[in-house]
C-alpha cells in the first residue's frame, strides 16, 4: 500500500503548517495553518495544492493560528470532512478562528477607509482572507476526540492524539496504517512543549515510530532558565516605571498571556514590581481562561492545587480587560506607566500594532517579546534592531527599549526536542525536520543525525516523499 507525505507548509519556515498524508488514495491533512512571514503571506491566498474536496479529514495538533488559521478557507473551497482535535483544541480553535476573522475584517475596513480618505486609486480592493460568517461554517466540521483514543479514518488508518505540552489541548499525533498484517506508524510532532512549566502536563513519551515529522523552531538554541526570564521581566517593568513609560507585550492569547499574568502576579505578591494597571487587550485571552477552567484534566499538579484552593492564577489586582476597539483606544490616552498585553503575538495584525505605533517612538517605554517572531514579521523586524518600521502605512521610529524573553517560550529548545525524540525506542526509517527557519532546521537535522545516527532530512515546500 503506497504511503506518501506532501510538505505544504512550515517547511524551511515556521508558519503555515500543512502536511498531506496519502494512503492508497485516502488523503489526510495534518494541520492547516496561516502563513505569517511577510514574504510568504501570498500563499494564504493561493488555491490549495490539493483539491479540498479530495481531502477526507483534517487532524489538528493544536489551535495556534499558524496551525489552524486556514481552515475556514479550506472549507469555503470545498472541504466536506471532519476536523479532528482534542476537546480543548476544538474549543480554543473556535475563539482563535473567530478572532482571526474579526481582525481580518477590521484590518480590511481600516485599509478601505484609508484608501477612501487618501484618495488612493488603482489599488486592489482590501478584503479579508475569510469572514466571520465563513468561519462559522468551518466550525461545524470540528469533531472533538479524547486524548489516547484511536480515531478510524478508513483504509486501515487510525490516528491517536497524545499530550504535547505546548499549549492547552496541544497534541502530537501518531497515525498508524495497517496493511497486509504490517503496521507503519507516522508521527507528527506538532509543536513540542516543555517540561516543568506552569499549568500543563509535560509532553508524553512518543513511543515507536517508523517515520517522524518533528518541529525545529528553536532547534539551534537553548532557552535561558525561566527564573532568569522572570528576573528580566521584573527589571523591565521597574525600568519603565522609573522612566515614566509603558510596558508593551505582544502576546499569543493561548498560554503566553496566562503565563505572563501568572508571573506578574507572583512578582507583585513578592513585592518585586509596583502595583500598575495591567490591560489585557485581548478578549480571546479571557475566553481561553474559561477553557482552562473547563479542562482541569489537563493541568499539572501545582495548577490542580490552585484549583482545589479555589484560586485563579490569572486574577490579580489592577488587571483590566478591554473587549472593544473603543476601550482599546483609550489605553494609549492614559498618563503614567501601564502594562499592555495585546495580540497578535508576532505583531502581524490586530490591536498590538496600534500600541506599538504609540509606544515605539517613546525612549521611556519597553517592548517585551515573549514568543517566537517569524522571519519577515513586524515583531521580527523590531527584535532584529530596526530603527524604524512601517505600521498602517506610516513610518514609525523605534526608540523604545526592546527586550527578548525567550525563557517563556512554549516551544521546546534543541535539548528538549532531543529529549522528546529519545522516547522513540528504535531508529525510525526516516525523520523529517520541519517547522523551523531553513538554517535552524538544517542545524537541528545535523545535530539529530550526529547524536542518533538516524536518517534525517529537511524537506522543502512542495516536496513529496513516498514512505512505503
Beta strands, then each sheet from edge to edge (+ up, - down):
strand 1: 3-9
strand 2: 18-23
strand 3: 26-30
strand 4: 55-59
strand 5: 82-86
strand 6: 142-145
strand 7: 150-154
strand 8: 157-163
strand 9: 171-179
strand 10: 182-188
strand 11: 211-215
strand 12: 247-250
strand 13: 277-281
strand 14: 319-321
strand 15: 338-342
strand 16: 366-369
strand 17: 388-391
strand 18: 394-397
strand 19: 401-404
strand 20: 430-434
strand 21: 456-457
strand 22: 464-466
sheet 1: 6+ 5+ 4+ 3+ 2- 1+ 22-
sheet 2: 7+ 8- 9+ 10- 11- 20- 21-
sheet 3: 14+ 13+ 15+ 12+ 16+ 19+
sheet 4: 17+ 18-
end
